[in-house]
Amino acid sequence: MKRLLTIGMVSLCCLASSASAFSSEGAASAANNLRDSYEQCAAASHHAMPGMQSCIDSEFTYQDARLNDVYRKLQSTLPVARKTNLRDEERVWLAEKNTACSSNTRTGEQAQRIEANTCSLNMTASRAKVLENLLSDSDNASDDKNASHTRRSAAATAATPAATAQDKGNKMDDLKAFATGGNKILDAQTGDLSGAGRNDALLVLDPPGNGNQKLGEGAPRNVLLLVRDAQGQLQQFAHNDRIVPCASCGGIAGDPFGYVRLEPGQFTIVNGGGGREHWADEFTFKYFPEHKDWLIAKVVRRVEDRETGEKKVIDLTGSDLGAVTFKEFDPSRLPEAELH
């Protein structure tokens, strides 16, 4: 996949200020549960722009999705009164974040904008952690409340072989069994991918490297679609090694793999990278019962020049893409978002 990796020159004063922004946030990274790839990206950029901005953009995309995901889960599980409180709390937090991280600077003062964006990143990650703890507490309270009911129904469940197999499959899956040939699991997400009420899975596998790969070289990642059978066991339904690029194919931003998002009946894979020109791709696949398969339903490709603000977005829907299955999908056959 061809991507532009242009690196701009910056003044020494901006470099010093930008490096300070990263170092001041370094201690917060562990507490906020920022990914290791963010710290690695920051180190690889030598705290210089536009690499720093690309690192922040990539991590913010992940943390923002993380926050939205846990917020949706809380809204679907909390009592009505608590949902209203959570909504009000979220509005207050957004206002506080906008105030704390606002950047009232003239266009071109990149170091100050990076400080503001780093502030927004860390506040978003912190908020996601707070809501995850709230969700965990809510789940534990629900478990305690339903413990006696679970014990009473244990005998009935044991008398139903299909239910027992499904429960066993949910709790005892060894996803590592699907990572063969030296592959390692880069990401693993579970959820109801077909709308059948079963806990399916999507794996992103990282192939073994030879240690001598240059920037932009290396094997792509393999994405496995695992579907649960009638006995409750996961089986590989399909795979695709053309969607997630190699670990060094993201340019100065580092690893281009962003995250996987699962929703009932569909899943989305997000990648991103670049340098001054930062790109991002989102591929959404949806289950179609008439095909008994997952077809590409939406593609969004973006590119933005971090210095000039110039951007381009390509948004494709199912009618544009045709009936292409997950197994057959090849992003290289689609137009790229490019700046001219």
TASUL-V909917 format. One record per pair of residues at least 6 apart in sequence whose ideal C-beta (glycine too) atoms are under 7 Angstrom apart, sorted by the first residue. I is the first residue (numbers start at 1). J is the second residue. D is the distance in Angstrom with one decimal. If there is no record, write none. Layout:
# TASUL-V909917
i=[I:I]
j=[J:J]
d=[D:D]
This chain:
# TASUL-V909917
i=[1:1:1:1:2:3:3:3:3:4:4:5:5:5:5:6:6:6:7:7:7:7:8:8:8:8:10:10:10:14:14:14:15:17:18:18:18:18:18:18:19:21:21:21:21:22:22:22:25:25:28:29:29:32:32:32:32:33:33:34:34:35:35:37:37:38:38:40:41:41:41:41:42:42:44:44:45:45:45:45:49:49:50:50:50:50:51:51:52:53:53:53:54:54:54:54:54:55:55:56:56:56:56:57:58:58:58:59:60:60:60:61:61:61:61:62:62:63:63:63:63:64:65:65:66:67:67:67:67:69:70:70:70:70:71:71:73:74:74:74:74:75:77:78:78:93:97:97:100:100:101:101:101:101:102:103:103:103:105:105:157:157:158:165:165:166:168:169:169:169:169:170:173:175:175:175:175:176:178:178:178:178:179:179:182:183:183:183:183:184:184:185:185:186:186:186:186:186:187:187:187:188:188:189:189:189:189:190:190:190:191:191:191:192:192:192:192:193:193:193:193:193:194:194:194:194:195:195:195:198:199:200:200:200:201:201:202:202:202:202:202:203:203:204:204:204:204:204:205:205:205:206:206:207:209:213:215:216:216:217:217:218:218:218:218:219:220:220:220:220:220:221:221:221:222:222:223:223:223:223:223:224:224:225:225:225:225:225:226:226:226:226:227:227:228:229:238:238:240:240:240:242:242:242:243:243:243:243:244:244:244:245:245:247:249:249:250:250:251:251:251:252:253:253:253:253:256:256:256:257:258:258:258:259:260:260:261:261:265:265:266:266:266:266:266:267:268:268:268:269:270:270:271:272:272:272:273:276:276:276:277:277:277:278:278:279:279:279:280:281:281:282:283:283:283:284:284:285:285:285:285:285:286:286:286:287:288:293:294:294:295:295:295:295:296:296:296:297:298:298:299:299:299:300:300:301:301:301:302:302:302:303:303:303:303:303:304:305:310:312:312:312:313:314:314:316]
j=[245:249:331:332:336:251:273:274:279:274:277:251:252:274:275:275:276:277:50:252:275:276:49:50:276:307:48:49:110:49:110:111:48:111:47:48:49:52:111:114:47:111:114:115:118:42:47:52:118:122:122:38:39:122:125:126:129:125:129:59:125:59:62:254:255:55:59:254:55:58:253:254:52:55:252:254:51:52:55:252:110:114:275:276:306:307:252:275:114:114:117:306:252:253:274:275:278:253:254:114:117:118:121:278:253:258:272:121:120:121:124:258:270:272:280:258:259:121:124:125:128:124:259:261:128:124:127:128:131:261:128:131:132:135:90:131:135:86:131:134:135:83:138:86:138:127:120:123:119:123:116:119:120:123:116:112:113:116:112:113:163:164:164:231:232:232:232:228:232:233:234:199:234:185:188:201:203:185:203:224:226:236:185:205:208:205:206:207:222:205:206:203:205:204:205:206:221:257:204:259:260:201:203:201:202:260:262:199:200:201:199:200:262:198:199:200:264:200:262:265:267:287:200:227:265:287:264:265:287:228:228:226:227:228:226:234:223:225:260:262:267:224:226:221:223:244:257:260:221:222:224:221:247:219:218:248:248:248:249:246:248:246:247:248:249:246:241:242:244:245:246:241:244:257:239:241:239:240:243:244:269:236:239:237:238:239:294:326:234:235:236:237:235:237:234:235:326:327:326:327:329:330:331:332:269:283:329:331:257:269:271:256:271:255:256:273:256:273:273:274:275:275:272:273:274:278:271:272:273:271:270:271:272:270:267:269:267:268:286:287:284:285:286:287:297:285:282:283:284:283:280:282:281:278:279:280:279:305:306:307:303:305:339:304:306:302:303:337:302:301:331:300:296:299:331:297:298:294:295:296:297:326:294:295:297:294:295:325:325:326:318:323:324:325:321:324:329:318:316:317:316:321:334:313:315:314:336:337:311:313:337:311:312:337:338:339:311:339:339:337:338:339:337:335:337:334]
d=[6.0:6.9:6.9:6.2:6.9:6.2:6.5:5.7:5.8:6.5:4.5:4.1:6.3:6.3:4.7:5.6:4.5:5.7:6.7:6.5:5.0:6.1:7.0:5.6:5.0:5.6:6.6:5.0:6.7:6.6:5.8:4.3:5.7:3.6:5.8:6.9:5.8:5.4:4.8:5.3:3.8:7.0:5.5:4.3:5.2:5.2:5.0:6.4:5.1:5.7:5.1:6.6:6.0:5.4:3.8:5.0:6.4:6.1:5.4:6.1:5.5:6.5:6.6:5.9:5.2:6.1:4.2:6.0:3.8:6.8:6.0:3.9:6.8:5.2:6.9:5.9:2.9:5.3:5.9:5.9:5.2:6.7:5.7:4.2:4.7:6.6:4.3:6.3:5.6:5.9:7.0:4.8:6.1:3.8:6.1:6.1:5.1:6.2:7.0:6.8:5.0:5.8:5.5:5.6:5.4:6.7:5.3:5.9:6.8:4.8:6.6:5.7:6.7:6.3:6.8:5.8:5.1:6.3:4.8:4.5:6.0:5.8:5.8:6.0:4.6:5.6:5.8:4.0:6.8:7.0:6.0:4.5:5.2:5.6:6.8:6.0:5.8:5.9:6.2:6.5:5.5:5.6:6.0:6.4:6.5:5.9:6.4:4.8:6.2:6.8:5.0:3.8:4.4:6.5:6.6:5.7:5.1:3.4:4.4:6.2:5.5:6.6:6.3:4.7:3.7:3.8:6.0:6.0:3.3:5.2:6.6:5.0:5.7:6.3:5.3:6.5:6.2:6.7:5.9:5.7:6.7:6.6:5.2:5.6:3.8:4.2:6.5:5.6:6.9:6.9:4.8:5.9:6.3:4.5:6.4:4.2:6.2:6.4:4.3:7.0:5.5:6.5:5.2:6.9:5.1:4.9:4.9:5.4:6.8:4.7:6.9:6.6:3.7:6.3:6.7:6.6:5.1:4.1:6.7:6.9:6.2:6.3:6.7:6.9:6.5:4.7:5.7:4.2:6.3:4.1:6.2:6.0:5.2:5.5:4.2:5.9:6.8:6.0:5.6:6.5:5.6:4.3:6.6:5.4:5.4:5.8:6.7:6.5:6.1:4.5:6.6:5.8:6.9:4.3:6.3:6.1:5.1:6.0:5.6:6.9:6.5:3.4:5.9:5.4:7.0:6.0:5.1:6.5:6.2:5.7:5.4:7.0:3.8:6.5:5.6:4.4:6.4:5.1:5.6:6.0:6.8:5.8:4.9:4.8:4.8:6.8:6.8:6.0:4.4:6.7:5.8:6.7:5.9:4.3:5.5:5.4:5.5:4.1:5.9:6.0:6.2:5.0:6.4:7.0:5.6:6.1:6.8:6.3:5.2:6.6:6.3:4.9:6.3:5.1:5.4:7.0:3.3:2.8:5.0:4.9:5.2:4.3:6.9:4.3:5.8:6.9:4.7:6.1:4.0:5.9:3.8:5.5:5.3:5.5:6.4:5.5:6.7:4.5:6.3:4.8:6.1:6.2:4.2:6.5:6.8:5.8:5.9:6.7:4.4:5.0:7.0:5.1:4.8:6.9:6.4:3.9:6.3:6.3:5.5:5.9:5.8:5.5:6.3:5.5:5.9:6.5:4.6:6.7:4.7:5.3:6.7:4.4:6.6:5.7:6.9:5.2:4.1:4.3:6.6:5.7:6.3:5.0:6.5:6.4:4.0:5.2:5.5:5.0:6.7:4.4:7.0:5.7:6.1:5.8:5.0:4.9:5.1:4.8:6.9:5.8:4.3:6.6:6.3:6.9:5.4:4.4:6.3:4.2:6.8:5.0:5.7:6.6:5.4:4.3:6.3:5.8:4.0:5.9:5.6:4.7:6.8:5.9:6.3:6.0:4.8:7.0]
